[in-house]
């Protein structure tokens, strides 16, 4: 079709202007050339050099069509895909549960009240405030997702929820644990991956909420109707108690509930600190004269030993108990043959799956130390601990043997330890066994060489931590002939032949089996040492600090751990006859169960200490 003269004239008039855009879509280089040719035809003369230069400049300034223009269908599909992913990300962030066992599809197929409220707010705002508000909402939602993931990890490994007020400091310990378990390179890679994930969550949720807010603004009328309908459905579902296919309530305010739980936890922590400070000062033995502290143990070498992760599950779980129970029976017989006797019961630990220092401090201080906040308050107090009791008598040398300590440990002074042997002090030259710096057999032999086997001016009170049963339970040490222990290099071949931590920790049945073996090794090492070096004056108290993680102990496991008192002198066990504990190293299923913080006062009273608050 031939254009009219008027149209041609308009084209001729507009063509030279570099500022006036062409009415045709995209202003492509081809269209600019067509306009130039039409002008030449109308004028009937060739363009001069200046005109050609202007036309070239116009062509250069005209933007080229991008891929969206060339492939509109693909661009449209991609746009919708990104929008759908944004909606999915926001939905998952809003509905993500705080525990791994709640990760079910039904949890995400619910109507979140927070999304409806956010839509109402954003629809009512002008562009700039809307974008800022949407981005802020998204970043907050990303941060909440990070905290939820931390919550999952804490529940899985420690049996408790993450406390946003005090638990950030423990992330450094988690990183150290990774280094010890999977090596420096693996730890660095994992740490970088976690940092990248956190950044992606914060940025991703921020961008997603902005994109969705823009979509609402572009379709304001439809979005307003949809929001009204969603609100009506939410109220109806809440009023009628409607549920989805799996029985989960259709009306959800999950994200709000999570925030409220964390706020409540912070408030409880603040209030608990004030209450706990008063508890720490209320010590019935604080003013007891030294000569009235444990008079019935004078002259005895008293040893308190913690076996890492030694819990009730080791004795009663059908997978682990056969091997552990046989070891306890064999070692009870070994004690009897050596002239020793034992009584055993149960203590409920203040911690679970990890944070061993909470269990240690609860047992030694007589206070329930279930949080990092309480622990910090405790070590800043004057609370009397069991090692400090023996130190105050003036009749004991008080030492600690802690192969798990690899940094400075100022708490030694609080506990009353005159000398503490950390990992570097024990002379070990062999390999680490994952987190554990050295096998228990070597730790006990080093204690014998450095303290127990030396001539002492006073009896010893010792606190020993055995670490070979620490997760991930691979590779595991094995008992070697005593005369081959040396500096520990004998364990090199055993460590190299051991299992990979990754193959054990994340495999439930395998983790159970290897955990059971680690407990057998630790108990055997301790009783072998006692029957070899113990005397008529040796009194051994040993216990687990907490249950192993839920993958091993079970999601509904108790927090109970075994505790045993072992001695040759029958008078020592006679003093605790009224405790009704079980004879031998294996406590009966129905043996008495005390909270771990009750042990200190019961022990002090049993052995003659007089309360003087």
MIFI-859901 format. One record per residue (C-alpha): residue number from 0; x, y, z. Coordinates in nm, 3 decimals, decimal comma, m for minus. Layout:
BEGIN
num; u; v; w
NUM; X; Y; Z
...
//
This chain:
BEGIN
num; u; v; w
0; 0,000; 0,000; 0,000
1; 0,144; 0,347; m0,101
2; 0,154; 0,606; 0,177
3; m0,035; 0,933; 0,122
4; 0,137; 1,259; 0,039
5; 0,057; 1,400; 0,385
6; 0,211; 1,101; 0,554
7; 0,518; 1,133; 0,337
8; 0,547; 1,501; 0,416
9; 0,523; 1,426; 0,791
10; 0,794; 1,170; 0,759
11; 1,010; 1,417; 0,568
12; 0,964; 1,681; 0,834
13; 1,040; 1,451; 1,129
14; 1,331; 1,254; 0,986
15; 1,615; 1,504; 1,045
16; 1,525; 1,559; 1,409
17; 1,747; 1,359; 1,643
18; 1,536; 1,455; 1,945
19; 1,188; 1,363; 1,824
20; 1,125; 0,985; 1,854
21; 0,978; 0,797; 1,557
22; 0,617; 0,688; 1,603
23; 0,710; 0,339; 1,490
24; 0,786; 0,074; 1,752
25; 1,154; 0,031; 1,859
26; 1,299; 0,307; 1,620
27; 1,517; 0,041; 1,460
28; 1,806; 0,123; 1,221
29; 1,605; m0,023; 0,933
30; 1,314; 0,215; 0,991
31; 1,552; 0,513; 1,012
32; 1,693; 0,417; 0,674
33; 1,339; 0,391; 0,527
34; 1,258; 0,742; 0,649
35; 1,577; 0,876; 0,487
36; 1,490; 0,713; 0,155
37; 1,138; 0,860; 0,164
38; 1,285; 1,206; 0,223
39; 1,521; 1,169; m0,068
40; 1,232; 1,065; m0,295
41; 1,018; 1,362; m0,196
42; 1,296; 1,621; m0,235
43; 1,411; 1,465; m0,560
44; 1,774; 1,533; m0,472
45; 2,053; 1,335; m0,310
46; 2,132; 1,409; 0,053
47; 2,449; 1,607; 0,090
48; 2,738; 1,507; 0,310
49; 2,601; 1,682; 0,621
50; 2,264; 1,510; 0,582
51; 2,434; 1,173; 0,556
52; 2,632; 1,248; 0,871
53; 2,312; 1,340; 1,059
54; 2,141; 1,022; 0,942
55; 2,438; 0,812; 1,060
56; 2,428; 0,985; 1,400
57; 2,055; 0,918; 1,429
58; 2,109; 0,553; 1,345
59; 2,383; 0,522; 1,608
60; 2,165; 0,681; 1,878
61; 1,866; 0,461; 1,807
62; 1,871; 0,162; 2,054
63; 1,895; m0,184; 1,907
64; 1,620; m0,429; 1,994
65; 1,709; m0,649; 2,298
66; 1,637; m1,019; 2,345
67; 1,299; m0,945; 2,505
68; 1,185; m0,778; 2,185
69; 1,326; m1,052; 1,967
70; 1,181; m1,331; 2,186
71; 0,871; m1,189; 2,356
72; 0,720; m1,528; 2,440
73; 1,035; m1,650; 2,613
74; 1,065; m1,319; 2,799
75; 0,705; m1,338; 2,915
76; 0,747; m1,699; 3,033
77; 1,067; m1,614; 3,217
78; 0,900; m1,320; 3,388
79; 0,617; m1,537; 3,510
80; 0,863; m1,806; 3,624
81; 1,060; m1,552; 3,831
82; 0,736; m1,421; 3,980
83; 0,627; m1,774; 4,068
84; 0,965; m1,849; 4,228
85; 0,942; m1,524; 4,424
86; 0,600; m1,622; 4,554
87; 0,727; m1,970; 4,641
88; 1,030; m1,831; 4,826
89; 0,814; m1,596; 5,030
90; 0,564; m1,874; 5,107
91; 0,838; m2,112; 5,223
92; 0,998; m1,841; 5,436
93; 0,663; m1,762; 5,597
94; 0,579; m2,126; 5,670
95; 0,922; m2,281; 5,740
96; 0,896; m2,474; 6,070
97; 1,152; m2,451; 6,350
98; 1,214; m2,826; 6,373
99; 1,315; m3,076; 6,106
100; 1,045; m3,328; 6,200
101; 0,779; m3,073; 6,097
102; 0,912; m3,039; 5,743
103; 0,602; m3,168; 5,567
104; 0,426; m3,051; 5,251
105; 0,108; m2,989; 5,449
106; 0,283; m2,717; 5,651
107; 0,331; m2,511; 5,336
108; m0,018; m2,563; 5,193
109; m0,178; m2,312; 5,428
110; m0,292; m1,952; 5,401
111; m0,050; m1,719; 5,586
112; m0,209; m1,421; 5,756
113; 0,118; m1,228; 5,728
114; 0,101; m1,233; 5,346
115; m0,255; m1,095; 5,349
116; m0,168; m0,815; 5,591
117; 0,145; m0,728; 5,390
118; m0,062; m0,708; 5,068
119; m0,311; m0,472; 5,232
120; m0,031; m0,244; 5,354
121; 0,160; m0,241; 5,026
122; m0,148; m0,177; 4,811
123; m0,219; 0,139; 5,009
124; 0,128; 0,291; 4,963
125; 0,277; 0,508; 4,686
126; 0,564; 0,367; 4,483
127; 0,880; 0,470; 4,671
128; 0,756; 0,394; 5,026
129; 0,608; 0,071; 4,891
130; 0,940; m0,048; 4,747
131; 1,129; 0,041; 5,066
132; 0,868; m0,127; 5,286
133; 0,857; m0,439; 5,067
134; 1,236; m0,469; 5,068
135; 1,247; m0,430; 5,448
136; 0,979; m0,696; 5,489
137; 1,174; m0,930; 5,263
138; 1,506; m0,886; 5,443
139; 1,334; m0,942; 5,778
140; 1,172; m1,256; 5,639
141; 1,512; m1,375; 5,517
142; 1,663; m1,316; 5,863
143; 1,375; m1,507; 6,021
144; 1,446; m1,796; 5,783
145; 1,811; m1,801; 5,892
146; 1,704; m1,813; 6,257
147; 1,460; m2,094; 6,177
148; 1,738; m2,296; 6,016
149; 1,955; m2,239; 6,324
150; 1,660; m2,351; 6,535
151; 1,641; m2,673; 6,336
152; 2,010; m2,740; 6,391
153; 1,994; m2,670; 6,764
154; 1,693; m2,895; 6,813
155; 1,857; m3,172; 6,608
156; 2,196; m3,161; 6,778
157; 2,131; m3,005; 7,121
158; 1,767; m3,083; 7,188
159; 1,674; m2,719; 7,249
160; 1,577; m2,409; 7,053
161; 1,815; m2,138; 6,940
162; 1,829; m1,836; 7,172
163; 1,888; m1,521; 6,968
164; 2,013; m1,338; 7,276
165; 2,300; m1,562; 7,389
166; 2,362; m1,844; 7,141
167; 2,545; m1,653; 6,865
168; 2,868; m1,702; 7,060
169; 2,835; m2,080; 7,018
170; 2,860; m2,058; 6,639
171; 3,237; m2,026; 6,678
172; 3,240; m2,357; 6,865
173; 3,035; m2,511; 6,585
174; 3,292; m2,395; 6,331
175; 3,574; m2,543; 6,542
176; 3,380; m2,869; 6,564
177; 3,353; m2,877; 6,185
178; 3,727; m2,823; 6,152
179; 3,798; m3,110; 6,389
180; 3,544; m3,338; 6,224
181; 3,592; m3,280; 5,850
182; 3,924; m3,097; 5,830
183; 4,024; m2,736; 5,771
184; 3,942; m2,732; 5,399
185; 3,600; m2,888; 5,450
186; 3,528; m2,647; 5,735
187; 3,626; m2,343; 5,527
188; 3,417; m2,458; 5,232
189; 3,119; m2,524; 5,459
190; 3,156; m2,188; 5,633
191; 3,173; m2,004; 5,301
192; 2,870; m2,196; 5,180
193; 2,674; m2,098; 5,492
194; 2,769; m1,731; 5,450
195; 2,666; m1,736; 5,083
196; 2,336; m1,905; 5,173
197; 2,261; m1,641; 5,436
198; 2,334; m1,359; 5,191
199; 2,124; m1,523; 4,921
200; 1,834; m1,560; 5,162
201; 1,850; m1,198; 5,273
202; 1,888; m1,059; 4,921
203; 1,657; m1,312; 4,759
204; 1,363; m1,257; 4,992
205; 1,413; m0,881; 4,966
206; 1,401; m0,887; 4,586
207; 1,113; m1,134; 4,587
208; 0,890; m0,916; 4,803
209; 0,969; m0,607; 4,592
210; 0,879; m0,796; 4,275
211; 0,551; m0,917; 4,424
212; 0,468; m0,567; 4,549
213; 0,524; m0,430; 4,198
214; 0,289; m0,695; 4,062
215; 0,023; m0,589; 4,312
216; 0,064; m0,224; 4,210
217; 0,035; m0,300; 3,837
218; m0,287; m0,493; 3,893
219; m0,422; m0,285; 4,178
220; m0,790; m0,352; 4,124
221; m0,753; m0,726; 4,080
222; m0,502; m0,752; 4,365
223; m0,736; m0,565; 4,598
224; m1,020; m0,807; 4,521
225; m0,790; m1,109; 4,561
226; m0,663; m0,979; 4,896
227; m1,020; m0,925; 5,016
228; m1,113; m1,280; 4,913
229; m0,798; m1,425; 5,080
230; m0,878; m1,239; 5,402
231; m1,233; m1,370; 5,398
232; m1,112; m1,726; 5,341
233; m0,859; m1,694; 5,624
234; m1,120; m1,568; 5,872
235; m1,364; m1,838; 5,766
236; m1,101; m2,112; 5,796
237; m1,000; m1,989; 6,138
238; m1,359; m1,962; 6,260
239; m1,461; m2,307; 6,134
240; m1,132; m2,478; 6,212
241; m1,083; m2,591; 5,852
242; m0,778; m2,808; 5,779
243; m0,589; m2,924; 5,472
244; m0,546; m3,283; 5,353
245; m0,300; m3,366; 5,633
246; m0,499; m3,207; 5,912
247; m0,294; m2,886; 5,938
248; m0,503; m2,571; 5,998
249; m0,567; m2,381; 5,676
250; m0,547; m2,044; 5,853
251; m0,187; m1,983; 5,953
252; 0,003; m1,716; 6,143
253; 0,317; m1,926; 6,170
254; 0,577; m1,653; 6,111
255; 0,416; m1,432; 6,374
256; 0,415; m1,721; 6,621
257; 0,785; m1,785; 6,555
258; 0,871; m1,420; 6,620
259; 0,662; m1,422; 6,937
260; 0,842; m1,738; 7,057
261; 1,183; m1,576; 7,011
262; 1,071; m1,256; 7,183
263; 0,935; m1,465; 7,469
264; 1,264; m1,656; 7,488
265; 1,462; m1,333; 7,511
266; 1,232; m1,203; 7,785
267; 1,261; m1,530; 7,976
268; 1,640; m1,513; 7,949
269; 1,652; m1,161; 8,090
270; 1,421; m1,251; 8,378
271; 1,601; m1,580; 8,442
272; 1,937; m1,406; 8,478
273; 1,811; m1,198; 8,770
274; 1,653; m1,501; 8,939
275; 1,958; m1,719; 8,880
276; 2,199; m1,467; 9,035
277; 2,006; m1,499; 9,359
278; 2,007; m1,879; 9,336
279; 2,383; m1,885; 9,288
280; 2,431; m1,688; 9,608
281; 2,206; m1,917; 9,811
282; 2,462; m2,190; 9,883
283; 2,401; m2,411; 10,190
284; 2,773; m2,497; 10,212
285; 2,914; m2,152; 10,136
286; 3,023; m2,084; 10,496
287; 3,099; m2,438; 10,607
288; 3,436; m2,444; 10,790
289; 3,706; m2,640; 10,604
290; 3,727; m2,908; 10,871
291; 3,356; m2,981; 10,825
292; 3,378; m3,042; 10,448
293; 3,382; m3,411; 10,335
294; 3,547; m3,539; 10,656
295; 3,457; m3,900; 10,564
296; 3,669; m3,883; 10,249
297; 3,989; m3,756; 10,406
298; 4,288; m3,956; 10,296
299; 4,115; m4,083; 9,982
300; 4,209; m4,006; 9,622
301; 3,878; m3,886; 9,476
302; 3,833; m3,883; 9,099
303; 3,534; m3,732; 8,917
304; 3,529; m3,849; 8,554
305; 3,293; m3,743; 8,276
306; 3,248; m3,977; 7,980
307; 3,140; m3,778; 7,676
308; 2,781; m3,847; 7,555
309; 2,738; m4,149; 7,782
310; 2,358; m4,159; 7,810
311; 2,075; m4,391; 7,902
312; 2,031; m4,478; 7,534
313; 2,367; m4,654; 7,532
314; 2,233; m4,896; 7,793
315; 1,871; m4,935; 7,686
316; 1,853; m4,883; 7,308
317; 1,803; m5,223; 7,137
318; 2,075; m5,153; 6,879
319; 2,345; m5,026; 7,114
320; 2,263; m5,192; 7,446
321; 2,379; m5,549; 7,372
322; 2,742; m5,444; 7,326
323; 2,740; m5,179; 7,598
324; 2,561; m5,401; 7,851
325; 2,813; m5,679; 7,791
326; 3,097; m5,433; 7,846
327; 2,941; m5,311; 8,171
328; 2,894; m5,669; 8,291
329; 3,252; m5,762; 8,199
330; 3,394; m5,452; 8,366
331; 3,183; m5,506; 8,678
332; 3,338; m5,851; 8,703
333; 3,685; m5,703; 8,649
334; 3,621; m5,463; 8,938
335; 3,507; m5,748; 9,161
336; 3,818; m5,948; 9,073
337; 4,034; m5,647; 9,167
338; 3,856; m5,599; 9,500
339; 3,637; m5,304; 9,398
340; 3,260; m5,261; 9,420
341; 3,023; m5,018; 9,251
342; 2,676; m4,867; 9,282
343; 2,496; m4,696; 8,995
344; 2,194; m4,472; 8,935
345; 2,060; m4,213; 8,692
346; 2,099; m3,837; 8,669
347; 1,897; m3,611; 8,439
348; 2,140; m3,385; 8,257
349; 2,084; m3,014; 8,204
350; 2,192; m3,047; 7,841
351; 2,142; m3,284; 7,551
352; 2,344; m3,378; 7,245
353; 2,624; m3,128; 7,315
354; 2,733; m2,825; 7,521
355; 2,905; m3,061; 7,763
356; 3,021; m2,777; 7,985
357; 2,660; m2,722; 8,089
358; 2,643; m3,076; 8,222
359; 2,983; m3,050; 8,392
360; 2,897; m2,724; 8,563
361; 2,553; m2,850; 8,673
362; 2,704; m3,159; 8,834
363; 2,990; m2,976; 9,004
364; 2,803; m2,666; 9,122
365; 2,467; m2,807; 9,231
366; 2,283; m2,555; 9,013
367; 2,077; m2,621; 8,700
368; 2,295; m2,479; 8,419
369; 2,080; m2,526; 8,110
370; 2,176; m2,215; 7,911
371; 2,490; m2,030; 7,812
372; 2,360; m1,726; 8,000
373; 2,341; m1,927; 8,324
374; 2,687; m2,068; 8,264
375; 2,838; m1,720; 8,226
376; 2,659; m1,603; 8,539
377; 2,781; m1,908; 8,731
378; 3,150; m1,871; 8,650
379; 3,131; m1,505; 8,753
380; 2,992; m1,603; 9,093
381; 3,141; m1,740; 9,416
382; 2,943; m2,065; 9,401
383; 3,113; m2,358; 9,572
384; 3,197; m2,640; 9,329
385; 3,304; m2,993; 9,419
386; 3,671; m2,934; 9,328
387; 3,665; m2,611; 9,531
388; 3,524; m2,804; 9,828
389; 3,830; m3,030; 9,831
390; 4,067; m2,739; 9,777
391; 3,919; m2,550; 10,073
392; 3,989; m2,836; 10,308
393; 4,361; m2,773; 10,259
394; 4,417; m3,149; 10,260
395; 4,403; m3,213; 9,884
396; 4,592; m3,137; 9,568
397; 4,321; m3,050; 9,312
398; 4,393; m3,108; 8,942
399; 4,206; m3,129; 8,614
400; 4,282; m3,339; 8,305
401; 4,098; m3,201; 8,004
402; 4,222; m3,314; 7,663
403; 3,933; m3,132; 7,497
404; 4,065; m2,792; 7,609
405; 4,276; m2,648; 7,327
406; 4,262; m2,278; 7,416
407; 4,297; m2,073; 7,731
408; 4,043; m2,178; 7,993
409; 4,005; m1,915; 8,268
410; 3,720; m2,116; 8,428
411; 3,983; m2,339; 8,590
412; 4,020; m2,081; 8,868
413; 3,645; m2,072; 8,929
414; 3,632; m2,450; 8,965
415; 3,918; m2,446; 9,215
416; 4,172; m2,640; 9,007
417; 4,528; m2,580; 9,119
418; 4,661; m2,736; 8,800
419; 4,478; m2,809; 8,478
420; 4,628; m3,027; 8,205
421; 4,498; m2,920; 7,865
422; 4,560; m3,109; 7,539
423; 4,903; m2,953; 7,486
424; 5,017; m3,050; 7,838
425; 4,970; m3,426; 7,806
426; 5,262; m3,502; 7,571
427; 5,052; m3,661; 7,301
428; 5,215; m3,685; 6,954
429; 4,964; m3,912; 6,784
430; 4,669; m3,826; 6,554
431; 4,339; m3,670; 6,648
432; 4,035; m3,892; 6,622
433; 3,800; m3,641; 6,464
434; 3,703; m3,397; 6,743
435; 3,880; m3,595; 7,016
436; 4,240; m3,481; 7,052
437; 4,361; m3,815; 7,189
438; 4,231; m4,160; 7,287
439; 4,102; m4,206; 7,642
440; 4,355; m4,480; 7,707
441; 4,635; m4,230; 7,649
442; 4,464; m3,957; 7,856
443; 4,441; m4,185; 8,157
444; 4,799; m4,305; 8,119
445; 4,916; m3,943; 8,099
446; 4,725; m3,869; 8,420
447; 4,897; m4,163; 8,583
448; 5,239; m4,042; 8,467
449; 5,191; m3,675; 8,552
450; 4,995; m3,694; 8,877
451; 4,847; m4,016; 9,012
452; 5,163; m4,222; 8,980
453; 5,387; m3,963; 9,145
454; 5,453; m3,943; 9,515
455; 5,225; m3,674; 9,653
456; 5,233; m3,479; 9,978
457; 4,854; m3,478; 9,980
458; 4,578; m3,699; 9,841
459; 4,451; m3,609; 9,495
460; 4,112; m3,478; 9,394
461; 4,096; m3,500; 9,015
462; 3,847; m3,402; 8,747
463; 3,901; m3,595; 8,423
464; 3,717; m3,553; 8,093
465; 3,722; m3,850; 7,854
466; 3,649; m3,748; 7,494
467; 3,677; m4,055; 7,270
468; 3,298; m4,097; 7,266
469; 3,240; m3,747; 7,127
470; 3,049; m3,729; 6,797
471; 3,092; m3,796; 6,507
472; 3,220; m4,132; 6,642
473; 3,457; m4,191; 6,353
474; 3,732; m4,281; 6,332
475; 3,743; m4,463; 6,667
476; 4,054; m4,559; 6,864
477; 4,124; m4,913; 6,979
478; 4,293; m5,039; 7,292
479; 4,665; m5,104; 7,240
480; 4,910; m5,290; 7,466
481; 5,001; m5,068; 7,759
482; 5,375; m5,092; 7,695
483; 5,324; m4,964; 7,338
484; 5,140; m4,643; 7,425
485; 5,452; m4,425; 7,427
486; 5,378; m4,076; 7,294
487; 5,065; m4,190; 7,111
488; 5,211; m4,233; 6,763
489; 5,108; m4,599; 6,785
490; 4,755; m4,476; 6,704
491; 4,852; m4,344; 6,357
492; 4,769; m4,666; 6,177
493; 4,445; m4,711; 6,373
494; 4,331; m4,360; 6,287
495; 4,409; m4,401; 5,916
496; 4,222; m4,731; 5,902
497; 3,915; m4,583; 6,073
498; 3,587; m4,479; 5,917
499; 3,515; m4,141; 5,760
500; 3,309; m3,911; 5,989
501; 3,072; m3,818; 5,705
502; 2,989; m4,184; 5,649
503; 2,888; m4,227; 6,012
504; 2,737; m3,907; 6,150
505; 2,463; m3,876; 5,883
506; 2,376; m4,244; 5,874
507; 2,140; m4,324; 6,164
508; 2,206; m4,699; 6,207
509; 2,579; m4,657; 6,145
510; 2,596; m4,370; 6,395
511; 2,422; m4,581; 6,658
512; 2,659; m4,872; 6,605
513; 2,976; m4,661; 6,619
514; 2,848; m4,459; 6,915
515; 2,792; m4,782; 7,107
516; 3,148; m4,893; 7,028
517; 3,285; m4,561; 7,149
518; 3,111; m4,598; 7,486
519; 3,245; m4,951; 7,520
520; 3,595; m4,820; 7,450
521; 3,571; m4,534; 7,702
522; 3,427; m4,744; 7,985
523; 3,683; m5,020; 7,921
524; 3,972; m4,770; 7,921
525; 3,858; m4,622; 8,253
526; 3,804; m4,950; 8,435
527; 4,128; m5,095; 8,294
528; 4,312; m4,795; 8,438
529; 4,136; m4,830; 8,775
530; 4,203; m5,201; 8,815
531; 4,568; m5,144; 8,716
532; 4,647; m4,840; 8,930
533; 4,366; m4,803; 9,186
534; 4,436; m4,854; 9,554
535; 4,243; m4,906; 9,874
536; 4,216; m4,528; 9,896
537; 4,080; m4,469; 9,545
538; 3,723; m4,341; 9,507
539; 3,598; m4,303; 9,149
540; 3,277; m4,124; 9,053
541; 3,206; m4,139; 8,680
542; 2,907; m4,040; 8,469
543; 2,792; m3,926; 8,129
544; 2,761; m3,553; 8,070
545; 2,458; m3,584; 7,839
546; 2,274; m3,806; 7,593
547; 2,400; m3,826; 7,233
548; 2,223; m3,630; 6,958
549; 1,869; m3,731; 6,861
550; 1,982; m3,921; 6,549
551; 2,136; m4,171; 6,793
552; 1,930; m4,144; 7,111
553; 1,594; m4,090; 6,940
554; 1,372; m3,785; 6,909
555; 1,180; m3,865; 7,229
556; 1,474; m3,979; 7,440
557; 1,510; m3,876; 7,802
558; 1,803; m3,669; 7,922
559; 1,914; m3,933; 8,171
560; 2,276; m4,042; 8,205
561; 2,431; m4,323; 8,414
562; 2,637; m4,239; 8,721
563; 2,850; m4,480; 8,926
564; 3,050; m4,466; 9,249
565; 3,336; m4,717; 9,269
566; 3,564; m4,793; 9,566
567; 3,753; m5,070; 9,745
568; 3,677; m4,945; 10,094
569; 3,328; m5,081; 10,178
570; 3,263; m4,784; 10,406
571; 3,253; m4,555; 10,102
572; 2,959; m4,737; 9,947
573; 2,793; m4,790; 10,284
574; 2,763; m4,412; 10,314
575; 2,532; m4,404; 10,010
576; 2,333; m4,720; 10,085
577; 2,019; m4,513; 10,138
578; 2,043; m4,384; 9,781
579; 1,906; m4,725; 9,671
580; 2,133; m4,738; 9,369
581; 2,193; m5,060; 9,176
582; 2,497; m5,278; 9,254
583; 2,747; m5,285; 8,967
584; 2,809; m5,052; 8,674
585; 2,472; m5,092; 8,503
586; 2,188; m4,903; 8,673
587; 1,856; m5,083; 8,667
588; 1,584; m4,933; 8,451
589; 1,388; m4,834; 8,763
590; 1,688; m4,715; 8,965
591; 1,642; m4,370; 9,125
592; 1,657; m4,074; 8,887
593; 1,775; m3,738; 9,023
594; 1,823; m3,410; 8,848
595; 2,195; m3,363; 8,796
596; 2,209; m3,050; 9,010
597; 2,096; m3,255; 9,314
598; 2,413; m3,463; 9,320
599; 2,650; m3,210; 9,479
600; 2,453; m3,158; 9,799
601; 2,363; m3,528; 9,833
602; 2,729; m3,623; 9,789
603; 2,858; m3,363; 10,036
604; 2,598; m3,461; 10,295
605; 2,663; m3,835; 10,252
606; 3,030; m3,787; 10,329
607; 2,988; m3,578; 10,640
608; 2,976; m3,215; 10,523
609; 2,781; m2,979; 10,750
610; 2,563; m2,712; 10,586
611; 2,633; m2,351; 10,687
612; 2,439; m2,121; 10,452
//
